[in-house]
Amino acid sequence: MSGYGKWVAGSKSKWITFLVWIVVVGLLNMLWPAVNSQVANNAPNLPENAQSVQAEVVAGREFPGGSGVPALLVWHREGGMSPEDLVHIGAIYNTLEQQPLPYQNFVPPLGKIPPQALQASLSEDGSTLVTPVLFDSSADSGQLKEAVTDLKGIIHTETGSDPTAAGTADSELSLRVTGPVGISIDASSLFKNADVSLLIATVLLVLIFLLIIYRSPILAVIPLVAVGFAYGVTGPILGKMAQEGWITVDSQAISIMTVLLFGAGTDYCLFLISRFRQLLKSEESKSRALLHAITDSSGAIAMSGFTVVLALFALLLAKFGAYHRFAVPFSLAIFIMGIASLTLVPALLAIFGRASFYPFIPRTPQMEAERAKVKGKPAPQPRVSRKKGIGELVVARPWAIVGVTVLLLGVLASFSSGIKFTYDILSSFPKDMESRQGFDLIGTKFSPGELAPAKLMIDTQGKADGEDLKVVLGALSYVGKVSDPQPGAVNKEILGYDIEFKSNPYSLEAMSHIPALRATGEQALVDVGVANPEGKVWISGQTATQYDNRATGERDMDLIIPVVIGMITLLLLVYLRSIIATIYLVGTVILSFFSALGLGWIIIHYVLGAEAIQGAIPLYSFVFLVALGEDYNIFMISSIWKKRKVMPLKQAIAEGVNETGSVITSAGLILAGTFGVLATLPIQVLVQFGIITALGVLLDTFVVRPFLVPAITLLFGRLAFWPGKHVEVAETQPNVGE
């Protein structure tokens, strides 16, 4: 990377670089669509060969009246529903039959039965009734929300009141929309509301941190400008790729991508800025100082960015849609941000020069003396610090440091083995969300299995009796209720059963029953002489989908984690040309990851009281922490590798740790703070992800990078560079690195 700085930050080229970025951003945004206009929030997460997906196809063909995505209307009046309430509900369903809602698939004919018949479906205390409305599975959350809004308008017109209002009194009729449709609407609303607050909080946090660290308004804005330009390029490129059908993007990926840009992008800017400020204190020419800073830091920045890009790109191997959709936006954003850090940021620093650091402008001792002379003041005396830095502590007690840090990280990591996982999205919702309130009512007044029944379909080939199968299914200990058999619309020999589990259909317990339920159906076919029952039993519904989500996610985790480790190992090996250093650098980051998981579990479970964490968090946290954590190791180890060529290894380690300490600490605090912002949102999955990732960044920043890695490097000595060459520098040689 040496020498390229004059092409991007020279006396004339700095303006060319700046103008090129302006032109590129302008043209891309004029010619290509914005990525937010191309989001597809209803994109499937499961591949077409997943069993639940195949079951949905069979259900749509054979049982079209009962297929679709259900919205469960939970009607409630404390003390008991009145006959008038039931009349209103019947009238509402009459309206829905005559004037279907947008994307409405099916409604039961509740308006054609007398109100007295509805009483049989009330809860035991007569206070609650659950009625369904089914919608097309192709409708996304925004379209479903419009339909449910229209539904609430019909209800308001019929009842003369608003039973969906949050403050409805217990004595009045209330309505809560839950089920898969209500959950989807609430989840989308939470993420949509989170986007704006997340962006504002992230920008403010980064700005405040930069102002505190550098105390310069200009310098605080430069990284934010770079992030803005990077997003201005990334957005249209992603929009064009999505428009052409090359990728699929969703709102969640775009919002987290923006946060990642601010966190990681600011880090790359700081690596260059800190070196520039350091050199300005010894170099009078701002141009030479900047070119030297670019030469010194660009290699580490490029390597760090490339490591993160490849790690995030590995998510393309995922079969689970949410993981797969993150790969291109995240990796492209970091790639563009890396280019901005190596071109636009140097150009901006060249344009502003020393004024970038106003009002605390770094100057050489001679410049300070001349400035004092002009003001008629005595020349300031150079500050001589007698304090020993962390680097001196590390080289003085390496064995003790390694022992203490490994013990600390190991104890924290041991807690990760006790983590419990959940795939229940409702547990991520605030308790006052409508869909969660509706679900709580169902769980209190009915069996929670009514929230999302499973549909079991069996191709009996005419050999099995439907009622006998119902008896077999009803005898299962985990089944609460089984409907009468329904013959298929196309193939009459396919029988369908609606099955309600006794437990929460979104829970791990209910999900664990899916294989057993399928095995029961297959065994029933074997008992009546049906050969090869595999492929003749299908289970659809939310529980089956969640089961496949977990299985697919675990498959992705088992594949992607080794791939990420392998790629980072290979990159470090090429960059450092040392097998030994590569092994312990990767090992320390993996240990840090498990320590972050363990510490996160302690806080989330024992302090915040959560029973489990969301199942997707370990993979997300691993990819981010291993890739971003290796950034800091690369930046520090690069400094040590350069210094050991001109000074003894012990001195190189001490100076390398001290020299990079402040910038890595600043970068780590900003990155941890960025992820920590997620913990302020009302969505538990983001809270948990933010806590674990922020803790991992802090462990890397304050334990692994300043203590563990340099101590291990010192203990290995010459072996740390094996099989690369290590130039021995005598302890008595003058320090030419100053």
N, C-alpha and C positions, 0 to 999 in steps of 0.2 A: 504493500500500500504506500510505500515511501515515494514522496514526490508528487503524488496526484493532487495535493492540496492547492498548488498554484493554478490548476485547471478549474477549480471551483471557488477559490477564495482569493485569487490574485487581485491586483489593483483594478483591473477591468473585468476579469472573469466573474467577480463576485456579483456585479450587476447583471451580467448575462445569466448566471445561475438563478438569480432571483426572478428575472423576467421569464426565463424558461418555465419555472414552476408556475408563475402566474398564468402564462399562456396555456400550459398543459391543463391546469385545473379549469380554466375558463372554457377551453375547447371541449374537454371531456364532459363537463356539465351541460354544455349547449347541445352536444351531438348525441350523448347517450343518456338513458333514463336513470333517475336516482334509484338507489337500491331499495329505498323504502316503498317505492311504487311497484316493486316486483316481488314483495314478500308473499309467501304461500303458507299461512299458518295452519292449514288443515292437511299438510303433506303427511303421508303415512310414515309411521316409525318402523313398521315391521315389513320384511320382504314378502313377496307374493307366495312363497312356499311355506310360510309359517302356518301352523295348524289352525290357529284362530282366524287367520285371514281366509284360508280355504273354507272354513266353517261358515264364515259370513257370506261367502258366495253361495254355498248350498242353502243357507237360511233365506237369502234374498230370492232364490229361484223357487224353493219348495214352500216357503212360508212367507210370502210377500206381505201379507197383512200384519204379521208380527215382527217383521224385520225393520231395521232402521235404528236410529239413536233415540232412546226414550228421555223425555222430560217428565219427571214425577212431580205432580202437583199435590202438595201436602196441605190439606185443608184442616183447620183446627179451631175449635171454640172451647175454651175452658168451661167445664160443667156440662158439656154435651152439645152436639150440633142439633139445630132445630129442623123440623120438616121444611121450613122455608129455605134454609140453607141448601138442603138436598134438591129442592125445586130449582133454585138458582143454578146449581151445578149441572143439573140435567139440561136446563135451557142453554147454558154455555156450550155444552157438548153438541146440542142441536145446531147452534150457530156454527161451530167448527166443522160439522159435517156439510152444512149448506154453503159456507164461505170459508174454505180451507185457508189456513195461514200459509205464508210463503214457506216452501220446502217441507210442508206438512206431508207426512207419509201415511199415517193411519191414526184414527181415534176410535176407541170402542163406542158402541152405540148406547152410551149411558142416557142419552136424551129420550130413548124409546122405551125405557123401562120405568115402572112407577117408582116414586121416591122411596116407598116402603121397601122395595127390593134393594136399594142402595144401603139401607140400614144394616143389612147382613154383612157388608164390607167394612163397617165402622170398627174402630178399636174396641176393646172390651169395655172401656169406660164411656164409649160413645162420643168421644171428643174429637176424633181424628179420622180422616178419610184420605186415602192415596189414590189418585187417578192418573193414568198415563196419557201422554201425547207423543207420538213417534214422528221423527223428522228424518229426511234423507241423510244418509251417511256422507254424502258429498258436500254438504253445507259446512262452511267454516264457522268459527265462533262468532265472528262479526255478523254473519247472516242469521245465525241462530238467535243472536241477541235481538236483532230486528224483529224476528218472528215472535219471540217471547214478549217483546215490548207491545206488539200488536195484540197478543193474547191478553196481556194485562189490561189493555184498553177495553177489550170486549168484556172482561170480568168487571171492570169499573162501571161500564155502562149497564150491565145486568144487575149488579148488586147495589148500585147507587153509592158505593163507598170504595175505598182503596184498601183492600185486605192485605196488599203486599207492602204497605207502609211499615217502616222499621219500628215505629212506636205504637203499633196496634195493641190495644188493651186486651188482656186475657179474656175478658167477657165478650169481646167482639170476634167476628169471623176473621181469621188470618189465613194467608196463603204464603207458602214458601216453595219456590221452584228448585228442585234438586235433581238427583239422578245424573247420568252422563252429560245431558245438555246443560243443566244448571252448573255443574262442576266446570264444564268447558268454558261457559260464559264468565264465571267468576275468575277462573284462572287467567283468561285473556285480559280481563279487566284489571287484575292485580298487576300483571306484567306491563300493561299499557300505562297504568298510573305510575308504575315504578320507573319507566323509561325516563320521563322528564325529571323526576326528583333525583334519580340516579345520576343523570348527566350533570345537573346543576350542582349536586353535592360533590361529585368527582372533580369538576372544574374548580370549585371553590377550595376544596381540600388541597389540590395540587398547587393552586395559586398561593394559598396561605403558607404551605410548606416552603415553597420557593422564596417567598418574601422573608420568612424567618431565617432560612439557611443563608441566602445571599444578600438580604436587605437591599435589594435593588429592584425597582419596579420594571425596568427595561428587561433585565435578565429573567425575571419571573414570567414575562410575557413571551419571550423567545421560544421556549419549549412548547408553549400552548399554541403559538403561531405555527410551529412545525407540525404539531399534531393536527391542527386544522387543515393545513395543506395536504397532509398525508390522507386524511379522511376525504378531502375534496377529490383526490385521485382514486382512492380505493372505492368510494361509493359508486361512481359511474361505471367503473370496470366491473364490479360485482353486479350492478344493475343490467349491464349489457350481457354478461354471462348468463344471468337468470332469464333475461328476455329471449335469448337464443336457445334456452333449454339445456344449457351445459351444466348448470348447477341449480339447486333449490335453496332458497334462503328463507328464514323465518324471522319474526320480530325479536325473539329471544336471542338468537345468534347475533343480530345486528347490535342490540343494546349491550351485550357483554363484550362484543368486539370493540365498541367505542370505549368502554372502561379499560379494556386491555391496552388500547392505543395510548391512553393517557398515562397509565401506569408504566408499562414497559418502554413506551416512547420517551417519556421524561427521563427514565434511567439512562438511555443511550445518549441523550443530550447532556446529561450531567457528567458522564464519563469524559466528554470532550471539553465541556465548560470548565470543569475543575482543573484539568491539565493546563488549559489556556490561562486561567487565573494564576496558577502556580508559576508558570513561565514568565508572565508579565512582571513578576517581582524580581526577576533577574535579567530580563531582556528588554532593552529600551525600545526596540522596534516591534510594534504590535504585529506587523506582518510576519516577521521572522518567528515571533512567539507563537502565532496562530499556526503557521506551517509546521513548526516543530510539534505543536500539540496534536495536529492532525496526524502527523507521521507516528507519533507515540501511541495514540489511542485508537486510530482507525482500524488496525488489525483486530484488536480485542472487540471493538464494537461490531465489526463485520462478522467475526466468529460467533459472538454471542447471539446476534440476530439470526444468523444462519442456523444455529443450534435450535433456537425456538421455532423457526419456520419449519424445519424438518420434523421436529417433535409434534407440532400441531398438524402438519400435513399427514402424519401417520393415522390421524382420525379418519382418513379416506378409506382405511381398511375396515372400518366398522360397518356392520350390517344394520345396526339400529339407526334409524333415520336421524334422530336428534344429534347423535354423535357425528354422523357422516356429514350433516349439514353445517357443522361447526368448522370443518377442516379448511375449506377454501377461504371463507371470510377471515378467519383468524390468522392463517398463515400468510395470506396476501396482505393483510393489514400490517403485520409485523415486517414483512419484506419491504413494503413501500415506506414504512416508518424508518427502517434501517437505511434506506437510500436517502430519505430526508435528513436523517442524522448525520450522514456523511457528505451531504452536498448543501442542502438549504441552511442548516444550522451553521456550518462554517462560513457560508456567504453572509448570513445575518451578523455573525460575530465580526466578520471583516468590515462590514458596513458601519457598525456601531463602534468597533474597536474597544478602547478602554472605557468608553462611555457606557458600554453594556453593563458595567458594574456600579454605575453612579448610584448613590453618592460615595460609596466606599471603593474608590478606584485603586486597583493595585498598581504600584509604581516601583521602580528600582530604587535602591538607597540613594543613588546619585540624583535621580529625579526628585525624590523627596527632599534632599538637601537643597536643590535649586529652587524648589517650590517654597520652602521655608525661608530662603534668602530673600525671595521676592516679597514675601509678606513681612520681612524684618524679624523673623523668629529664628531661634537657634535650630540647627539641623537635628532632627530626631535621632536618638540613639537606636541602633538595631536591637531588636528584642532577642534575647538569648534564653531559650527555654531549658530549664534544668530538670524538668519533669521527664520521667521515663515513660515512653509510650507502651502500648500493648505489645508491640513487636519485641521490645526488650524483655518483657515478662515472659513471652512465649519461648524465646531462645534461652532464657535462664532456667526455666522449669518445664521442659517439653514432656517428660514422662508424667509428671503430675497433671499437666494440662490434658494430655490424652486420656489419662485415667478418669479424671473428673468429668470431662465432657462426654466420653463414651458411656460412663455409668449413668449420667443424667439423661442422655438421649435414649439409652437402652431401657431405663425404667419407664420413661414416657412411652416408648415404642411398645412396651409390653401391654399397655392398656388397649392398644389397637386390636389385640386378639379377642377382646371382650365386646367389640362393637356389635350392636344389633342393627339390622337394616330393615327398612320398610319401603313399600311401593305404593302406599296409601296417600294419594295426592291430597285428600281432604285434611290430613294431619298438618299440611303446610298452610292451610287457610286460617285466617283469624276467626275467632269464635263467633263474631257478629256477621260473618258472610252468610248470605241467604241460603246457599246450597248446603253449608254446614249446619245451619239451624234446622233446615228441613230434614237432613239426615239424622240429626240428634232426635228430632221428634219421632221419626220412623223407628229408630233404635229403642226409644222409650215406650212407644205405644204399640209397636209391632215387632216382628223379627227384622233385624237389620238386613237380612238377605233380600228383603223386598226392594231394597235400593237398586239393585242391579241383578236380576235373576240370570242364571245361565241357561242356554238352550242346548239340550242334548238331542242330537239327531242320529238315528240308527237305521241303516239299510237292512231291514229284516229279511229281504228276499221272499217275503210271504211265509216264512217259517216260524215266526215268533208271534205270540199273542200280546197285543198292546197292553192289556190290563195286567197280565202276568209281569211284564217288564216294569209297569208302574209300581207293583208291589215290591219287586226287587229293589228298585231305586229308592222307594220310600222307606225301606228298612235300613238304609245306610245311616250310620250314626251321625254323620255331619250334614245330612239333608233335612231341612225343616219342612219343606212342602214340595209336592210334585203335582203338576197339572195332569189332566186327562190327556191321553195320546191324541195327536193330531196327524192325519195322513198328509203327505206331501201333495202340493198342487200339481206337480208334473209326474212324479213317481210316487204312486200311492203306497208302495211298499216301504217308503221312508217314513218313519214315525218320529214326531218331534215332541219333546217334553220341556216345559218350563220348570226349572229347578231353583228353589230358593235355599241357599245355605243358611245354617244356623248362626254363622259368624259373619262379621263384616266382609262383604264380598271383595273389598279392596285390601284386605289384610293378608299377611303371609300365610296365616292358617287356612283361609279359604283357597288361596292359590295352591297350597300344597295338596289340596284334594282333587285338583284337575286330573293328574295322571291316574289316581285311583278311580275316579269317576269314569274315565275313558276305559280303563282296564275292566271295570264292572260291565260296561256295555259290550266290550269285545268278548268277555267270558260268557255273557248271556247269549251271544250269537253262536259261540262254540257249543254251548249246551243244547242248542236246537239244530245243530248240524250244519251251520254255515262255515264253509272253509275260508281260510285267510281273512279273518275279520279285520285285520289292519286296513285302514283306509275306508272302512264302512261305518265308522263312528266319528262324529264331528261334535265339537263343543264350541259354541260361540258365546259372546257376551263379554262384559268388562273383566270378569275374573279370569277367563281364558286368555284374554288379550294381555292382562297384566302378567300372567304366568309366562307367556311368550316374550313379553318385554324383559322380564328378569332373565330368562334363559338366553336371549339374544345379547343382552347387556353383559352377562357373565362371559359369554363366548368372546365378545369384543375385548373385554378386559384381559382375558387370558392371552389374546393375540397381540393387542396393541402395546401393553406394558413391556413385554420382552423386546418388541420391535423398537420402541422408543429408547430403551436402554442400549440396545445394540447400535442404533444410529448415533446416539450421543457418544458412546464409547469409541466408535470409529472416527468421528470428527475430532475428538480430543486426541486420539492417537496420531492422526495426521497433523494436527496443530502443534502438539507438544513433542511428538516423536519420542514419547516415553511410555512404555507399557506399565511400569510401576506407578507413575503419577496418574495415569489414566484410570487404573484400577481403584486407587484410593479416593480419587476425586468423585468417580461415579458411586463408589460405595458410601461415601459420606453423605451424598445428596439423597440416596435411597434411605439411609438411616434417618436422615432429617425428615423425610416424607413420613415414615412410619411414626416418628416421634410427634410430628404435627397431627397425625391422625389420632394418636393416643391422647395428646394434650387436648385436642379438639373434643374428643369423646368425654374427657373429664369435665370440661366446661359445659358442653351441650347436654350431657346426661345428668351429671351430679350437681351442677350449678343451676342450669336452666330447666332441668326436669324433663327433658324430652326422653321418651322411651326408646327411640331409634332414630337413625339418620337415613336420609333418602339414599336408595341404592346406587344412584348414578354418581354420587359425590366422589367416591374413591378414584374413579378413572379421571374425572375432570381435574381433581386436585393433583393427581399424580402427574398428568401431562404438564400442567402449569408449573408445579413446584420443581419437578426435575429439570425442566427446560430453563425456567427463569432462575432457579437456584444455581444452576451451572454457570449462568452469566457472571455472577459475582466471583465464583472460583476462577473463571477464565480471566477476568480483569485483574484480579490480584496475582494469580500465578504468572501472568504475562509480565507483570512488573518484577517479580522475583527472578524469572528466567532471564530478563534483560540485565538486571543488576548483578547476577552471579557471574557474568562474563568479565566484570571489571572489579569485583570485590569478593571477599570470602563469603561462602554460602550463609554462614550465620548472620553476617552483617546484611547481606542481600535480603534475607527473610525479615529481619527486624525493620529495615527501611521500607521494604515492599509492603509490609503490613501497615506501618505507620503512614506511608504515602497514600495508600488507597483507602485507608480506614474511613476518613471523613466522607469521601464521595460515596463509598458503598453504603455507609450508614445512612446518609441522606437519601440515596436511591432506595434503600430497603424500607425506610420509613414511609416514603412516598408510595411505593408499590404496596406495602402492607396496608397503608391507610386507604388506598384505592379499593382494595378488596374488602377492607373493613367497612367501607361505606355500604356494602351489600348487607351487612348485619343490621343496618338501621331500617331495612325494608320489612313490610309485614308478611313476607313470604318465607316460610321456614326453610325451604330448600335453598334459597339464596342466602339466608342467614347462616345456615350450617356451612355452605360452601365458602362464604366470605370468612367465617371464623377460622376454619381449618386452613385455608390458603394464606390468610394473613399471618396466622401463627407459624406456618411453615416458612414464610418469607422472613419473619423476625428471627426464627431459630437459625436460618442460614446467615442472616446479617450479623447477629450478635454472638453466635456460638460456633457455628461450623467455619465460617470464613475467617474471623479474626483469631480463633484459637486452635480448633481441631486440625484444619488443613495445614497451616504453617508448622504446627508442632510435629505432625506426621512427616512433613517434608524434611524437617531438620533431623528427625530420628533415622530416616532412610539415608540421608546424606547423599553421597555420590550415586547410590542405587536409585534415588528418585528420578534420575535422568536416564536410567538404563532403558533401551540400549543406545540412546543418543550419547553424544560426546559431552563430557563435563570438563570445562577448563578450570583446573585448580588455581586459585589465586591465594597467595600466601597471606597469612593473617597480618603480617607486618607491612604489606603493600599499602601505600597511601590511598585514601578513599577518593577515587577520581569520579565517583558518581555524584558528588555534591555539586 
